[in-house]
């Protein structure tokens, strides 16, 4: 099977796939953080997730700087959920 001259190379396909995977991971992480820790409504959390996913290198830098505080917030969130009885 011959490839057309406009077919993407394997490197382009892998880079695009990796970019989409990182976008989705960052978008989901940002969505979860804004819903669980900040208590924003769904529509606002979706917007935050999409924007964070679009600029994932900036998100990664901010996450690296604040990862201890974010980890502490998640621990507190989980602790509060285990201490309060389910309705």
PyMOL commands that set and color helices and strands:
alter all, ss='L'
color gray80, all
select helices_A, chain A and resi 10-36+42-54+56-83
alter helices_A, ss='H'
color red, helices_A
deselect
rebuild
show_as cartoon
